[in-house]
Amino acid sequence: MTITPDQYELSFDRPLERTLVHREAVAEVYVTDARALGDDSYLVGAQLPRRHFHYTDHHVAPDVPDHLLVLECCRQAATVVAHRWLGVPEDTSFLVTDWTSRVRAPETTRDGHDRPGRLSIRITARDVVRRGDDVRSAVFDTELRLDGAPLGSGTVSAGYLAKPGYRSYRRLRRGSVPPLSAEMPAGRRGTPVPAALVNRSDPRNVVLVEGMWGAGTAEARLDVPPDHPVHYDHPLDHVPAMSLLEAASQAAVLAAGAGRAHPQGYAHSMRAAFAAFVELDEPTDVRAHVEPVLDTGRRDRSVTVRFDQRGEEVCSVTVGVTPLEA
């Protein structure tokens, strides 16, 4: 059965409470309504902004919404479901372990993007693990429609820790108290990769520095500015998953473009595994490699991106890149 916002009278009039989605700024809240459908399924509405400092800052803007913006809406939607219906307290840390997603061009053109998009997210919660009354982990499957047209799907797996347990866990695994992003020195840690090569216009939105690239490969250092209003909407003691996915997208586009004057594609799919926290005060190497093309008739490219700290892989992301040119 096709689900449309009108069937369930989703509202797109105002954002939900920012504490429900772990945001400090109201302007960074995109979810507007949420309804329980039964059988562990839920419908969440979100409004996509027409213009945004970070999410719509594209050097080349294809006729699809920004993948990272869609992912952020899905993150917020799953967070609302966890709080409202799974009983996860608001003062809980969410630990993303795996995340897959795929978006495609809507079936109908959005009339020049002259109004905010209405995103409906159907979420099914499964494999919910509880210890007593506490939810320890869950998996969320998502089906996406933009203005009524199919947009994509995804799955996110998350664990949950109460704040005291989270702080103890971080100290134990790290061996010390981790610094907060607000305590990190301001300024870049190197020369940012040219914004146009990673499909960005504003250098402040580039999260890769000291880049090197060649035929189907790219290497750089991760550098997410600690004062960035989107990546660090509030102080954190690690690099958030969303920032790592942004870096993976940029590295994949850079590798696929092989350093040409303009980006050669945009990310349409991601499959990510987060093995450990990415520490703020340790250098992080980012390496991207375009996989060989076995099907000569296939235009999409698959790019493997690895993140390493202290010589150990902390995150890996397989990014599907759609070429902008044949």
N, C-alpha and C positions, 0 to 999 in steps of 0.2 A: 504494500500500500504506500502510495506517495504521501509524504507528510509535508504540508505547507504551513507557514506561520498563521495564515488566516484560519485554518481549521481549529487551531488551539488558541486563537486570539492572543498570540504573543504581543506584548507591548514593546515598542521601540522608542518610547517617549523620554526615558531618563535612565541613567546608569544605576545599577544596584549598589548597595553599600560597598565602599572601597575595602573595608576590612574583610569582606567575604572573599575577595580575590587577591588579598595580600598586596595591595597597592597603597601608596601614600597619597599620590596626586589623583584627584577625581578625574582629571583629564585623561588619565591612563587607564580608566575603567571602560571597557567596551561592551560587556554583557549588560543587557537591559531587562531581561525577564527569564524565568525558569519555571517549568511545570513538570510534575511527575506524571508519567504516562502509564505506570504499572509495569509489573514484570521486570523490575530493575532497569527500566528505561526512562529517559528524561528528555525534555526538549528545552533548549536554551537559545535565546535570541541575543544577537550582538549587532551593533551598528559599526560599520567600517567607516572611518573618517575619509573625507575627500582629499584632505591635505594633512600631512603629519611630518614633523621635523625629521623623524627617523624612518618610519615605515614607508612613506611614499617618496623618499629621497632617492630616486632612481635616475641614473644617467640615461638609460633607455627603459621606458615603461611599457611592457607588453600589456595586452588587454586581459590581464588576469590580476587579481589582488595580490599584494605582497605575501609571499609564503610565510614569512616570519610573523606578519600581522595575523594571518589566519591561525598560526600555531599559538600565538599569544591569546587569541580568543578561545581556542580549545583549552589551553591551560586554565584560563579563568573559568570556563564552563565546568571543567572537571573539579575545580576547587570549590565552586558553588555547590555542586552535587555532593561532594564529600562532606561539606559543612552542614548543609540543610537536611540531607536524607541519610547519609551514612553515619552521622553522629560524631564526626571528627571535630573536636573543639577548635575554635578559631586560633587559639594560642598554640598552634602545632606547626612543626616544620615539615614541609613536604620534600621528599627526596626522590627525584626522578631517576629511574634506573634504565628504562628503555623507552624509545619514542620512534614511531614510524608515522609517516604522513605522505599524502600525495594530493596535489591539486591539479586541476585541468581548466582549460578555458571554459567559461560558462557557455551553455548551449545557446543563449541569446546575448547579443551585444548590449552592454549596459548604457546605451544611449550617450556615449561620450563621458561616462562617469560624472554626470552633472548633478548627482545627488548622492548622499551617503548610501552605501550598500547595506542591505538587510541580510544578515547571515543567520541561518537556522542550523543548530547543531543538535542532532539526535545522539544521545549518549546512552550506552548500555554499560552498566557496572557489573563486573564479574570477578571471580576468583578473589572475593573479599576475605581477607584473613583477619581474624579477631583473636585477641588474647584477653579473655574475660569480656569486659565491656568496651575495650579499646580496639579500634581498627589499626592494624599494623601495616597492611598493604592492600592495594586494589589495582585492578586493570580496567581501563576505560576505552571502549571502542566508540569511535565517532563517525557519523555520516553527515556530510556538509551539503547545504544548498544555499546558493546566493541569489537573492531575488527570485526564489522559486526554482531556479535551474540547478541541476547537479553540479557540485564543485569538486568534491573529493572525499577522502576518508582517512582515518588514522587510528592509531592505538597508542596509549601512553600508560606505562606502569609506574606506580609511585609507592613509596613507603612513607610511614608517618611516625614521627617522634615528638613527644611533648618537649617543650623548651628545656627543662632541666636535664632530661635524658639526652637531648641533642647536644647540649653544651658539654656534657660528660663524654659523650661519644667522640666529639670533635677533639677534645683535649687528649683522649686516650689514643686515638688513631694518629694524631699529629705529633704528640709529645709535648705540646705547649698550647697556650691559648692563642687562637688565630686572630690576627688583626682584622678590623672592620674596614670596609671600603672607604668610609669617611675618614679614616686615619692614614690612608695611603697618600704618598706625595702626589701633588697635582702635576700635570704636564705629561707629555708623551715620553715613552721609553725608547724611542728611536724615530726614524723617518717613516711616516705612514706610506703604505703602498699607494700609488696614484689612484685617486677615487674612481676615475672613469674605468679603470681596469677591473674593478670589482662591482661594477654597476651601481655606483654611488656618485652623487654630485658634491656633497658636502664632506670635506676631509674629516670633520669631527665624527662622522659616522663610520669611518674606516677603523676596523679593529685588528688590522695586521700591520706590522712594522718590519723594517729591515728585510724586505722581500727579495727573493730571487726566483726567476721563473724561466722555463724553457719549453721544449716540445712536450706538452702533456704533463708537465710537472710544475710544482710551485712549493717554495719553502718560505716560512716567515716566522716571526715571533708574535704571540698573542699579546695584544695591548688594548684592553677595554678601559677607556678613561674612567677613573673612579668618580669623577664629577658628572658623568653622562646622565642626563635626566631620565632616560628610558632604561638603560641597562641597570643603573643603580638608582631606581626610584626611591629606595630606602636603603639604609646601610646593611650590607651583607658581609659574611666572613668567608666567602668563596666566590668564584666566578660562576654566575648562574647558568643553568642549562640553556636558557634562551640566548645568552651571549655566545655560548659555544656553538650553537646552531647557526647563529649569524656569522661567526667566524668560519665555520665549515662551508657555508654558502659562498662567502667571499673567496675563500681559498679554491673552491671548486670552479667558480667562474674564472678566476685568474688562471688556473691550470688549463682549463678548456680553451681559453683565449690565447694562451701562449704569448702573452705580452703584447698583443696587437693594440692599436690605438684606441679601440672601443671594445666593450665587453661582447663576447660572442654568444652569450646565452644567459639564461636565468634558471634558478633552482626550482624544479617542480616536484621533487620528491626527496625524502630523507629517511634514512634508517640509522638510528643512533643508539649506541650503548655507552652508558656512563659508568666507568669502573671505579672511580674514586673522585673525591672532591678535588677541584682544581684550585690550588692555593693562590691567594692574591700576591704573596711575597716571594714566589718562586717563578723563575722564567719558564715559559711554556713554548715549546717548539711545535709548529704546525706544518705538516707535510701533506701535500695533495698529489695524487697520481691518477691520471685518466686511464681507465681500464681499456684493454684492447677491444676493438669492435669485431665481434664474430659475425654479426649479420650486417652485410654491406648495405642493405636497404634501410637500415635503422638510422634515424637522424639523432636521436637522443644519445647522450653520453653519460656513462657511469663513472663517478670520481670517488675514490677512497681518500678520506681525510683522517689523519691521525694526530692526536694531541699527546705530547710527552712532557712529563716533568720528572726531573732527576733520573732520566733514562728509562722511565716506566710509562707505559701507555695508560693514560687516565680517561681517555674518551676516544671513540672512533665513530665516524659518520660516513655512510655511503650516500652520496648526493647524486640525484638524477638531474642533469642539465639539459634543457631544451635549447637548441640553437636558435638564434634570432634570424639567421640567414640559412638558406638551403645550402 
